[in-house]
């Protein structure tokens, strides 16, 4: 077998291995958008935590994510095919590392959100689940919680929208 055939065989084997590994573990690039809805209303998320106004920021992040990365149009609830509602159930901070003076050096915040997507016309539940996402920040490096929050909010919204609007979920 010549070097050209060997190279072609290795290239083919690599492509096959990549396809198998990407599909075999449940991962797929992007998601398949639901075909049964075209318009969505998003209610302001509730907030069962003691952190004020995070629900407003999170709701904005969800709406932004739907507008940027789905084919759906945001409309008023009376016009929508589906309504997405939910609530922030947990915003938990954990100190990962502290200095000798007990000052936080690295902190992790975990955000947990429950959400339901319903068909507005018949009330059928299209999605109901929790999503959880974490983000770290380092006060010792000058980072703060208010700088971390937009990243955590956006990443949690991305995860929620991907799961809620995935036809295969």
C-alpha positions in Angstrom: 0.0 0.0 0.0 1.4 3.4 -1.0 1.7 6.4 1.2 -1.2 8.1 -0.6 -3.5 5.2 0.1 -2.4 5.1 3.7 -3.0 8.8 4.1 -6.5 8.5 2.6 -7.3 5.5 4.8 -6.2 7.4 7.9 -8.2 10.5 6.9 -11.3 8.4 6.4 -10.7 6.6 9.7 -10.4 10.0 11.5 -13.6 11.4 10.0 -15.5 8.2 10.9 -14.1 8.4 14.5 -15.1 12.0 14.8 -18.6 11.3 13.6 -19.1 8.3 15.9 -17.7 10.2 18.9 -19.8 13.2 18.3 -23.0 11.3 17.9 -22.4 8.4 20.2 -22.2 10.4 23.4 -25.5 12.3 22.8 -23.8 15.5 21.7 -25.1 17.2 18.7 -24.1 20.6 17.2 -26.9 23.0 17.8 -30.4 21.7 18.1 -33.4 20.9 15.9 -35.9 23.7 16.4 -39.5 22.7 17.1 -41.7 22.9 14.1 -45.0 23.1 16.0 -44.6 26.7 17.1 -43.6 29.9 15.4 -44.3 32.6 18.0 -43.4 32.7 21.7 -44.4 34.8 24.7 -42.0 34.9 27.6 -43.4 35.7 31.0 -41.3 37.5 33.6 -39.5 34.7 35.5 -40.4 34.4 39.2 -37.7 34.6 41.8 -37.6 32.5 45.0 -34.2 33.9 46.1 -33.4 36.9 48.2 -31.5 38.5 45.3 -33.5 41.4 44.0 -34.1 42.0 40.3 -32.2 39.0 39.0 -35.4 37.7 37.5 -35.7 40.8 35.2 -32.2 40.4 34.0 -32.7 36.7 33.4 -35.9 37.2 31.5 -34.2 39.7 29.2 -31.4 37.2 28.6 -33.9 34.5 27.7 -35.7 36.8 25.3 -32.4 37.9 23.7 -31.3 34.2 23.3 -34.6 33.3 21.6 -34.4 36.3 19.2 -30.7 35.6 18.3 -30.6 31.9 18.1 -34.1 30.5 17.2 -36.5 31.0 14.3 -39.2 32.1 16.7 -40.7 35.5 17.0 -41.4 37.1 20.4 -45.0 38.3 20.7 -47.6 39.1 23.4 -49.1 36.1 25.2 -52.5 36.4 23.5 -50.9 36.0 20.1 -48.3 33.3 20.9 -48.3 29.7 19.8 -46.4 28.9 23.0 -45.7 30.5 26.4 -42.4 30.1 28.3 -42.6 30.7 32.0 -40.4 29.8 34.9 -38.8 30.9 38.1 -35.3 31.2 39.5 -35.3 28.7 42.4 -31.7 29.0 43.6 -28.8 31.4 43.4 -26.1 29.7 45.5 -22.7 31.2 46.3 -19.8 28.9 47.4 -16.4 30.0 48.4 -14.0 27.8 46.5 -10.8 29.3 47.8 -10.0 31.7 50.6 -6.9 33.5 51.7 -5.1 33.1 55.0 -7.2 36.1 56.3 -10.4 34.3 55.3 -11.0 36.6 52.4 -12.6 35.0 49.3 -10.1 34.4 46.5 -12.4 32.4 44.2 -16.2 32.1 44.4 -18.7 30.0 42.4 -22.3 31.0 41.8 -24.8 28.3 40.8 -28.1 29.4 39.2 -31.0 27.0 39.0 -34.1 27.8 37.0 -37.4 25.8 36.6 -39.2 26.4 33.3 -42.3 25.3 31.4 -43.1 25.8 27.8 -46.8 25.3 27.0 -48.9 25.3 23.9 -51.1 28.4 24.4 -54.1 26.9 22.5 -54.5 23.6 24.2 -52.3 23.9 27.3 -50.2 21.0 26.4 -46.8 21.0 28.2 -44.0 21.0 25.5 -41.1 21.2 28.0 -40.9 21.2 31.7 -37.5 20.9 33.4 -34.8 22.6 35.5 -31.6 24.0 34.2 -28.5 24.7 36.3 -25.4 26.6 35.3 -22.3 27.7 37.3 -19.9 30.6 36.9 -16.8 31.4 38.9 -15.2 34.7 39.7 -12.1 35.7 41.6 -12.3 38.7 44.0 -8.6 38.3 44.6 -8.1 39.2 40.9 -10.4 42.2 41.1 -13.5 40.4 39.7 -16.8 40.9 41.4 -20.3 39.3 41.5 -21.9 42.0 39.4 -19.4 41.4 36.6 -20.0 37.7 36.7 -23.8 37.9 36.7 -24.3 38.8 33.0 -22.2 35.8 32.0 -24.0 33.4 34.2 -27.4 34.8 33.2 -26.6 34.5 29.5 -25.2 31.0 29.7 -28.1 29.8 31.7 -30.5 31.4 29.2 -28.7 29.7 26.3 -29.0 26.3 28.0 -32.7 26.8 28.8 -33.6 27.9 25.3 -31.6 25.1 23.7 -33.4 22.5 25.8 -36.9 24.0 25.8 -37.0 24.5 22.0 -35.2 21.4 20.9 -37.6 19.2 19.0 -35.6 16.1 20.1 -35.7 16.9 23.9 
